Amino acid sequence: MSRVKLVEPTSINGEHGEVLKSIKGAFGTVPNMFKAIGNSHAGLESMWTSFGALGKGTIGSKLGEQIAVYVADLNRCEYCLAAHTVLGKNAGASAEEMSEAQRGKAQDSKTQAALVFTKKLVLNRGAVEDSDVEAVRDAGFNDSEITEILAHVALNIFTNYTNVAFNVPVDFPKVSLT
């Protein structure tokens, strides 16, 4: 059971309600995570606009979702693992690619470098070395893309913490943590 109430989207009006309508338009429903963070208009708007901004990024939605499942697994977030596995498949990743990404693995060296960097960011709480950034750059990412990888990690930490801290009920097909 959720540790905070899950807001009922139809009971929210104004700008707050408009954000929830946008989320419903994107998903066909309002997922429980947004109902939980929806207790705060500022929190909801921050999360939703971050998703929108990163959706316009240059690293691509497939890699963004691979990063998301890896961060979810590292942070033991069943909710985000389930949600981003679905979203990754919608972004063109195979079930095998998403399963590999969850374990920090990828067949291509560029994605693998992004996942290694992701792990270092998460486990070291952002305290990476010059050589870590150089390794991602050497794999073919430019500074804009490296920054975007970090932004994906940060957003996914926000969503992971939301779901883990508030014990948000998973409303996507379950995926087991490694």
Contacts in CASP RR format, 6 or more apart in sequence:
PFRMAT RR
TARGET T0000
AUTHOR 0000-0000-0000
METHOD contacts of the structure
MODEL  1
MSRVKLVEPTSINGEHGEVLKSIKGAFGTVPNMFKAIGNSHAGLESMWTS
FGALGKGTIGSKLGEQIAVYVADLNRCEYCLAAHTVLGKNAGASAEEMSE
AQRGKAQDSKTQAALVFTKKLVLNRGAVEDSDVEAVRDAGFNDSEITEIL
AHVALNIFTNYTNVAFNVPVDFPKVSLT
1 167 0 8 1.000
1 169 0 8 1.000
2 32 0 8 1.000
2 36 0 8 1.000
2 166 0 8 1.000
2 167 0 8 1.000
2 168 0 8 1.000
2 169 0 8 1.000
3 165 0 8 1.000
3 166 0 8 1.000
3 167 0 8 1.000
4 36 0 8 1.000
4 39 0 8 1.000
4 166 0 8 1.000
5 39 0 8 1.000
6 32 0 8 1.000
6 35 0 8 1.000
6 36 0 8 1.000
6 168 0 8 1.000
6 169 0 8 1.000
7 20 0 8 1.000
7 35 0 8 1.000
7 36 0 8 1.000
7 38 0 8 1.000
7 39 0 8 1.000
8 35 0 8 1.000
9 17 0 8 1.000
9 20 0 8 1.000
9 21 0 8 1.000
9 23 0 8 1.000
9 24 0 8 1.000
9 30 0 8 1.000
9 35 0 8 1.000
12 20 0 8 1.000
12 38 0 8 1.000
15 41 0 8 1.000
15 45 0 8 1.000
16 38 0 8 1.000
16 41 0 8 1.000
16 44 0 8 1.000
19 41 0 8 1.000
19 44 0 8 1.000
19 45 0 8 1.000
19 48 0 8 1.000
20 30 0 8 1.000
20 34 0 8 1.000
20 38 0 8 1.000
20 44 0 8 1.000
22 48 0 8 1.000
23 30 0 8 1.000
23 31 0 8 1.000
23 34 0 8 1.000
23 48 0 8 1.000
24 30 0 8 1.000
31 83 0 8 1.000
31 171 0 8 1.000
31 172 0 8 1.000
32 79 0 8 1.000
32 168 0 8 1.000
32 169 0 8 1.000
32 170 0 8 1.000
32 171 0 8 1.000
33 79 0 8 1.000
33 80 0 8 1.000
33 83 0 8 1.000
33 159 0 8 1.000
33 162 0 8 1.000
33 163 0 8 1.000
33 168 0 8 1.000
34 44 0 8 1.000
34 47 0 8 1.000
34 48 0 8 1.000
36 162 0 8 1.000
36 163 0 8 1.000
36 166 0 8 1.000
36 168 0 8 1.000
37 43 0 8 1.000
37 44 0 8 1.000
37 47 0 8 1.000
37 162 0 8 1.000
38 44 0 8 1.000
46 158 0 8 1.000
47 155 0 8 1.000
47 158 0 8 1.000
47 159 0 8 1.000
47 162 0 8 1.000
50 151 0 8 1.000
50 155 0 8 1.000
50 158 0 8 1.000
51 155 0 8 1.000
54 64 0 8 1.000
54 148 0 8 1.000
54 151 0 8 1.000
54 152 0 8 1.000
54 155 0 8 1.000
55 61 0 8 1.000
57 148 0 8 1.000
58 144 0 8 1.000
58 145 0 8 1.000
58 148 0 8 1.000
59 114 0 8 1.000
59 141 0 8 1.000
59 145 0 8 1.000
59 148 0 8 1.000
59 149 0 8 1.000
59 152 0 8 1.000
60 91 0 8 1.000
61 87 0 8 1.000
61 88 0 8 1.000
61 91 0 8 1.000
62 88 0 8 1.000
62 91 0 8 1.000
62 92 0 8 1.000
62 93 0 8 1.000
62 97 0 8 1.000
63 111 0 8 1.000
63 114 0 8 1.000
64 91 0 8 1.000
64 152 0 8 1.000
65 84 0 8 1.000
65 87 0 8 1.000
65 88 0 8 1.000
65 91 0 8 1.000
65 93 0 8 1.000
65 98 0 8 1.000
65 101 0 8 1.000
66 88 0 8 1.000
66 93 0 8 1.000
66 97 0 8 1.000
66 98 0 8 1.000
66 101 0 8 1.000
66 106 0 8 1.000
66 111 0 8 1.000
66 114 0 8 1.000
66 115 0 8 1.000
67 101 0 8 1.000
67 114 0 8 1.000
67 115 0 8 1.000
67 118 0 8 1.000
67 149 0 8 1.000
67 152 0 8 1.000
67 153 0 8 1.000
67 156 0 8 1.000
68 80 0 8 1.000
68 84 0 8 1.000
68 87 0 8 1.000
68 88 0 8 1.000
68 152 0 8 1.000
68 156 0 8 1.000
69 80 0 8 1.000
69 81 0 8 1.000
69 84 0 8 1.000
69 85 0 8 1.000
69 88 0 8 1.000
69 98 0 8 1.000
69 101 0 8 1.000
69 102 0 8 1.000
70 101 0 8 1.000
70 102 0 8 1.000
70 103 0 8 1.000
70 104 0 8 1.000
70 115 0 8 1.000
70 118 0 8 1.000
70 119 0 8 1.000
71 77 0 8 1.000
71 80 0 8 1.000
71 118 0 8 1.000
71 122 0 8 1.000
71 152 0 8 1.000
71 153 0 8 1.000
71 156 0 8 1.000
71 157 0 8 1.000
71 160 0 8 1.000
72 78 0 8 1.000
72 79 0 8 1.000
72 80 0 8 1.000
72 81 0 8 1.000
72 84 0 8 1.000
72 102 0 8 1.000
72 156 0 8 1.000
72 160 0 8 1.000
73 81 0 8 1.000
73 102 0 8 1.000
73 103 0 8 1.000
73 104 0 8 1.000
73 177 0 8 1.000
73 178 0 8 1.000
74 119 0 8 1.000
74 122 0 8 1.000
74 123 0 8 1.000
75 122 0 8 1.000
75 156 0 8 1.000
75 157 0 8 1.000
75 160 0 8 1.000
75 161 0 8 1.000
75 164 0 8 1.000
76 164 0 8 1.000
76 177 0 8 1.000
77 159 0 8 1.000
77 160 0 8 1.000
77 163 0 8 1.000
77 164 0 8 1.000
78 163 0 8 1.000
78 170 0 8 1.000
78 174 0 8 1.000
78 175 0 8 1.000
78 177 0 8 1.000
79 159 0 8 1.000
79 163 0 8 1.000
79 164 0 8 1.000
79 168 0 8 1.000
79 170 0 8 1.000
79 172 0 8 1.000
80 156 0 8 1.000
80 159 0 8 1.000
80 160 0 8 1.000
80 163 0 8 1.000
81 102 0 8 1.000
81 175 0 8 1.000
81 177 0 8 1.000
82 170 0 8 1.000
82 172 0 8 1.000
82 173 0 8 1.000
82 174 0 8 1.000
82 175 0 8 1.000
83 172 0 8 1.000
84 156 0 8 1.000
85 98 0 8 1.000
85 102 0 8 1.000
85 172 0 8 1.000
85 173 0 8 1.000
85 175 0 8 1.000
86 172 0 8 1.000
86 173 0 8 1.000
88 98 0 8 1.000
89 95 0 8 1.000
89 98 0 8 1.000
93 101 0 8 1.000
97 106 0 8 1.000
97 107 0 8 1.000
100 106 0 8 1.000
100 107 0 8 1.000
101 111 0 8 1.000
101 115 0 8 1.000
102 175 0 8 1.000
102 178 0 8 1.000
103 178 0 8 1.000
104 112 0 8 1.000
104 115 0 8 1.000
104 116 0 8 1.000
104 118 0 8 1.000
104 119 0 8 1.000
105 112 0 8 1.000
105 115 0 8 1.000
106 112 0 8 1.000
106 114 0 8 1.000
106 115 0 8 1.000
109 139 0 8 1.000
110 139 0 8 1.000
110 140 0 8 1.000
110 141 0 8 1.000
112 139 0 8 1.000
113 135 0 8 1.000
113 136 0 8 1.000
113 138 0 8 1.000
113 139 0 8 1.000
113 140 0 8 1.000
113 141 0 8 1.000
114 136 0 8 1.000
114 139 0 8 1.000
114 141 0 8 1.000
114 149 0 8 1.000
116 135 0 8 1.000
116 136 0 8 1.000
117 128 0 8 1.000
117 132 0 8 1.000
117 133 0 8 1.000
117 135 0 8 1.000
117 136 0 8 1.000
117 146 0 8 1.000
117 149 0 8 1.000
118 149 0 8 1.000
118 152 0 8 1.000
118 153 0 8 1.000
120 126 0 8 1.000
120 128 0 8 1.000
120 132 0 8 1.000
121 128 0 8 1.000
121 149 0 8 1.000
121 150 0 8 1.000
121 153 0 8 1.000
122 153 0 8 1.000
122 157 0 8 1.000
126 150 0 8 1.000
133 146 0 8 1.000
136 146 0 8 1.000
136 149 0 8 1.000
137 143 0 8 1.000
137 146 0 8 1.000
141 149 0 8 1.000
162 168 0 8 1.000
END
